[in-house]
């Protein structure tokens, strides 16, 4: 790349610039101002003029540096400027016959959490011009995503795996995409998504604008830059190996015997904190240990369904729980404000993971602390990792009662015995419902019997059917449909295994009992994949082989009768 095309953040020391001064359109300035954003961060100040002018952008910066707004603002502004001269069609602005959705903006992200967070930033900006956005990722049903595309979403925020699935099904076309963005490209490379990313970018409009944001250019990211970006303007702000001035690192060396008490003490403070483990099993075990010791905690890892992950992340974001125990893959892209402390219960495998973990605190100008707990046999690898990350912190030998630990943790939060996240969430929802019900009660003076009947109806109608959870699926149908394995791509792609009990097609909609006569459809065709069994095929479900009285059904099939003789 030509040297004249690059800029660095040596300008970071200059006085802040407002979005209006950077040429951001007035409708977007108003939206940003309502959210308390008036001055641009360094990477936004450096990239916005070029991005708004339509140049390809290569932005390099650490996590939490404000990259999302750096590409969201020009993405919306440039699409809105061109929207007036375009012909509107019924389905997603489809340019051809058949109403195939044809979005005009595309953002690719490595994880579902990051995709949702990008959409939360992007959607208010798009709404200022009457444009719709939608998210596309795996781990959840594709129906609502396809419906959102058909309703006319102009900008799609997607994970590569599910987007490729929809493209193969001809659910949308990328031929009209004028602006494509790759966020956290280095993470997509680490997760094995770059081949899918290249196939997707090959389908968008060749003359369109590309913006790529990445902490590093290794593992094939440089090849994507050379192939798809045309004479890009390079902006590097706070490189991936540069730690934040407001972030304080602590290296606590301890023994295996003292480690458990130390971790519990670090989790016992009053502010929000995230505890990182290497494996899903360790995350689950540590969460249970903390709860058993009176410290409310939630977990975030790949064995949880998308609904559970969203619930736990919401509880942490809203302060219903102060401690989140997470794995590396699950926390990529997690952006929660107000995290005071990050605890690396086990040092990560590489310095990039170390920096991504650390980046969950000291975000957007706030201060934060990062603790790395090191056992004797981990000291050499940890020292090497810290050198690569350019972290200069002196190791200190500590226990749970050490002065350094007490000063860092501060006052302890009260212990809560018998706590569970489900109860806390239900109590929070119940208090909101109570306030709403009280408001209704003041307006209405109907008889108590009528109100009780209404409440019973309301409780039944919260799900999609009798015996179903709020997301509309029967509890025994949910099982592991949404669960993820951190050993496979994290946006929900999975290998098809016909021995898997979740491979059956849900035809006809099972609603518990009363399904004894349903022998056609997917439930009848695929008897041995778990659809007519429970417990992974170990026994028949109630009602499939026996009548109410416990008698076996008579088998009138002469071939099976002859075989049994």
N, C-alpha and C positions, 0 to 999 in steps of 0.2 A: 504494500500500500504506500502511496507517495507520502513523503513526510509533510508536505504542504497540506495534506488532507486531514491531518490529525490535530487534535487539541487535547490539552491536559488540564487538569484541574488546579494548575497553579493559580488560577483566578479565584480559587475558593475563598481567598481572604478578602476579596472585594465586597463592598456593601451589597446587601440583598437587593434583588430586583423583583418587582411585582409582575404578576402574570400579564397585566395590561401592558406594561412596558415591553414585554417580550412578544407582543403581537397576538396574544390569545383573543379570540372573538369575545365580544361583550356578553353574549348569553352564557358562555362557559365561565367567564370571570365571575358572573353573578352566582352560578352554581357553586363554584369553588369558595367564594366569599361566605356563602351560607354555611359551608362546612368548616369555616375557620381557616381556610387556606388562602393566604394573600401573597406571600413571598415564596419564590421558587427555590428549591434545593439546588445544589451545584449541578447535578446531572441534568436537572430540568432546565436550568438556566443555559447550560451549554448546548443541549440538543434541540430545544424547542424551535429556535429560529430556522435551523436547517430542516428539521422534520416538517414544520409548517410550510416550508418552501417546496416540499416534495422530494427531497434528496433521500437516498438510502442511508441508513444510520447503522453504525456498529458501536454500541454502547457497552463499555466495560466498567463494572462497578460492583462493589460488595452488596450483599443482601441488606435490605432496609435503607437503601440510599435514595429511594423515591423514584425508581425506574417505572413503576406502573403508571403514574401520571405522565411521565416523560413520553410514553408512547400513546396513552389514552387520549390526551388532549389533541395531538395532531391527527390521530385516527378519526376522531369524531368531527373535528373542524373541517378536514379536507373532504370527507364524505358528505357532510352537510352542505359545503359550498357547491358541490357538483350535483346535489340531489334535485335542485329545482329544475334542471334541464333534462332530467331523465323521465322516461315514460313509466308510469306506475302500473304494475300488473297485480293480479289477484293474489298470487302466492309468492311471497318473498321477493317480489320484484322480478319474477321469472321473465327472461328475455325471449323465451321460445314457447312453443305450444306445449300443452300438457300440464302447465302450472308447476314445473319442477322448481323447488326453492333455489334461488340464486343469491346468496348473501354477497355483500360488497366488501366487507371487512372480516379478517380472520386473525385470531390470536391463538397461538399454540402454547400450551403450558404442560409441564411434566406431570403434575398431580391434580387430583380433583379439588383438594383444598385451595391450591393456588388458583385454579380456574374460577372457583367461586369467589375468591377474594378479588380477582381482577374484575369480574363482572360487577361486584359491589361498587367498585370505583368507576367502572365504565358506564354502567346503566344510567345513573343520574345525569351524566354528561350527554348521553345519547337522547334521553328524554327531553332535554332542552330543545331539541330539534324535531321531536316527535318520532324518533327512530327507536326500534326495538332491538334488544340484545337477547341472546340465549346461550346457555352452556350445554356442552356435549361431552359426556365422559361415561366411562363404564362403571359397573358396580350397581347400577340402577336400571330400571326399565327404560327402553328407548322411546316408548310411546309418547310421553310428554315432551321429549326433546324434538321428535318429529313434528308433533303438533305445533310447537313453538316456531319451528322453521316454516311450516305452512302458513302460519299466521303473519308471516312477513318480517322475520328477524333480519335486520340489515347487517348485524355484526355477530359473529359466532366466536365464542371462547371455548376452545376444545382441547381435549387430550388426544394424542395421535391415534391410539388404538380404536376407540369408539368412532372417531371421525372416519377412519378407513372403513370400518364396518358399514356405516351409513352410505359411504360412497359406493361400496361394492353392491349395496342393495338399491342403488339409484334413488336414494331418498333426497339427494341434493346435488347441485353442481357447483364447482368452484371456478367456473370459467369467467364469472363476472367479478371475482375478488380483485379489487384495485389496490388494497393495502393489506399486506400480510406481516404479522409480528411474531417473532420467536422470543419468548421470555424464558430465562433460565436455560439457555441452550446447552450449557455445560452439564446441567443436571439431566437433561434429556439424553445427552451422550452417555453419561454414566449409567442410565437406566436402559440403554439399548434401543432408544427410539429414533436415532438419527436416520436409519434406512426408511422408516415410515415417514419421517419429516420430509425427506428428499422426494419421496413419491407424492406427497401431498403438495409440496411447493411446485412440483412439475405440472400440476393441474391448474394453478392459478394463472391469471393474466400475465403474460411475460413482460409487458410494459409497465406493470404496476410498481408501487413503492414497497420496499422491504425494510423492516427494522429488526435488528437482531441484538438482543441484550444477553450478555454472558459474563460471568466472573473471569473465566479463562477461555483460551482458544485451543485447548488440547482435546484429545480423543475424537478427532474428526470434525470439530466445530469449524476449524480453519478451512476445511474443504467445502463445507456448506457456504461459508462466506465467499469463497472464490467463485463458486458455481452460481449462486443466486443473487448476490449483491453487486450492483453496478456502481463502480467508483464511489464507494461509501465514504461518508464523513465519519471519522473515528473520534469518539469522545471517551476518554478514560477518566473516571472520577472515583477516587478512593478505591484503589485496586483490591483484588480479592485477598491479598496478603497483608493489607494495611488494617490494623485494628482501630477501633473507634476511640477517640480521645476520652469519651465519657464512659468507656467500658473498663472496669478494673478486673484483672485476672488474679485468681488465687490458686496455687497448687498445694493441695493438702495431701501429704503423705501419711498413710496410716497402715495398720495391720488388718488382716482378714477378720480377726476376732473383734476388732474395734470398729470395723467399717459399718456394720448395721446400725449401731447406735449413732454414729456420726451422720449417716444419711438421714435417719429419723430426726435428728436435731436440726439439720439443715432444712428439712421440710416443715419444721414446726413454727416458722416465723409467721408474721401477720400479712405480708405482701404476697402477690402472685409469684409463683415459681414453677419452673419446668425441670423435671428430672429425666435425664436421658439414659436409656439402657441400650445395650447392643442387640438384644433379642426380644421377641414378642413374649416368650415365656418369662424372662426376667421382668418385663414391664408388668405383666399380669400378677406375678408373685409379689413384686414390690408394692403395687397398688393395694393388694389384699393386706399385706403386712402393715402398711400405714393406716388403713381403715381400722384394722383390728387394734391398733394402738391409739385410736382416738383422733387420727389426723385425716380428715376428709380428703379424698383424692379421686381423680378420674384418670382413665387410661386412653391412650391413642396409639393404635397399632394396626397392622394389616389383617388380623384375625377378626376385627369388628366389621359389622355390616356398615354400609354408608349411613343408614339411619342412626345407628349407634354412634358413629363417629361424629356426625353432625350434632347429635344431642350432647355428647360429651364436650365438644368444642364450644358449643353455645353456652353450656353451664360454666365453663371456664372463662369465657369471654365476659359473661354477665356477672361473674363474681359469686355464683352459687357454690363454687368450689375453688379453693386457692391453689391447689397443687395438681399439676398435670404430669403424669408419667408417660413418656413417649419414646418411640424408637426413631432412629434416624430417618427412615423412609417415610414414616407416617407424618413427620413434622416438617418435611420439606415444603416450603412455601407458607407455613402457618404464620399468620400475622395477627398477633393479639397484643393490644396496647397495654401498657402498665405492668409488664413483667419485670420484677425487680431483680430476680436471681435465676440463673441457669446453673444447674448442678449436673456435671458429667459424671454419673455414678460409675461408669466405666469409660476410660479414655477411648475415643473413636479409633477406627483403623487407619485413617489418613488425615492430613491436615485440612483438606477441603471440608470433610465432615465436621472437623473441629470448628472451623469458621462458620459453617452453616448453623451448627448448634448454638454457638456463641451469639450469632446474629439475631436470635429470638429476643434478646434484651438490648438495651441502649439503642432503641430505634427512634428515628425522627426527632433527634435532638435530646432525648431523655437519657439519663444515666442508668447504669446497671452493673451487676457483678456476675462474674462467671467463675465457678469453682470446679476444678478438675480433681477428682479423688483418685489417688495413685497408690497401688499396692507395691511392695518391694520388687516383685518380678516384672512390674510394668514401668519402672523408672527409666530404663535405657530407651525404650521405644517412645515414651512420652517426651523425653528431652529432645530426641531427634524430630519428633512431630512439631514441638514448639519452635525449634529453630527454623523449620520450613515455613511455619506460619508467622515468623517474625514476632513471636511473643516473648517478651523478656519479663519473666516473673520468677521470683525466688521460691523454691519449694520450702514448705514448713511442715515439720512433723507434728501432728495434732491427734487429739481424741475428741470425743463429744463434749468433754468438759474444758477444753482448752480456751484460753482467753481470746485467741484469734477467732475461734468459731462463735463464741458468745457475742463478740463485738459485731461480727458480720450478720448474725441472725437477728439480734435485737430481741425485743419482747416476744414471748411465745403467744400464739393464739390459744384460746381455750380448747381443751380436748372435748371431743364429741363422741360419746359412747353410743353404739348401735346405729351409726349413721349409714345411710345408703343413698346413692345418687338418685335412684328412682323415687324414694320418699321425698328427697329434697326438691326434685323437679315437680312432683305431684303437689307438694305443699305450696310451691311458688305459683303453679297454675291454679291451685285451689283458691289461693288468696286473690288472684286476679278475677277468677270466676265469681268469688264471693262479692267483690266490689261491684262487678257488673250486675249480679243478681240483686244486690242491695239497691242499686240504681233502678232496676226494673221494678223492685218491690215498692219503691216510693212512688212510682208512677202508676202502679196498678193496685187495685184493692180486691182482686178476684178471690174466690174461696181457696182455702188451703189445699183442698182435695185437687182442684184443677192445677195448682202450681206443682203439686207432687207428681201428678200425671205428666205434666209437661217436662219435669226434670227426668222422669224415667224415659220418655221419648228422646230427650236430648242426649242422654247418655248412650242410648242404643244407636243413635244416628251419627255418633262421632266417627265410627268406622265405616267401611264400605259394605258391611254385611254382618249377619249374626255370627258371632264367634271369630270375628276378624280383628286384627290390629288396626290402628289408625291409618296405616298406609294402604289398607285395602286388601291385604293378603291374609289367608288363614295362618294362624300361628304355626301349625305343623308344615305349612308350605314354605315358610320363610327359611328355616334351617340355615344353610350356608349359601344361599343364592347370592347374597351381596358380599360375602366374606372374600378377603383378598389374601394372597400369599405374597410375602415380600420377595420371594424368589422369582416371581414372574413380573412382567410390566405392570406398573402400579395403577394404570388408569382403567383396570377392570378386564383387560383381555385375558382369556383363559383357553386352555386346550380343551377340546371336546373329548369327553371320556364316557363312552356309553355304559360303563359300569357305575358311573356317578349317579347317585340317587337324585340329583337335582337336574338331570338332563332331560327329564320328561317335559313335553309341551303341555302347558296348562290349558287344555281345551275344555270348554263347557263350564268351567268355574265350579270347583268342588265347594260345597257349603256344609261340610260336616255330615251328619247322619241324613238318611233319606237318599243316599246315592247308591243304594244296593243294586238297582237295576241298570246302572250306567255301565255298559260293557263296551260301547263303541267309543270312538274318539281316541285321544292320546292315552287316556287311562286304561282303555281296553287293549289298545294295540301294543303297548310297551309294558308288559306285565312284570318283566324281570329287571327293570331299571330303577325300582324303588317306588314307582308311582302308585302301586297297589299294596305296598308293604309299608310298615313302619320300622324304625330302627335300622335303616340301611338294608331292608329286605329280610330281616330275621323272623318276622312274623306277619300274619295277615292283619290288616286293619279290621276294626269292629264292623261287621256288616257285610264284608266281602265274601266270606265263605260260610257264615253261620246265620241262622234265623234268630229271631228274638228269644226263642225258648232254648237256645243253645244247641238245637239239632243241626246236623250237617245238611247242606243242600243235597238233593238227589242229583246225581250226575247222569244225564240222559245221553251222553255221547257214547255210541256203541264201540267206537275205536278204543277209547280209554278203558271201557269196561272189559273189552276183550284182552287188552294188554295187561290189565290187572289180574286176570285169571291165569 
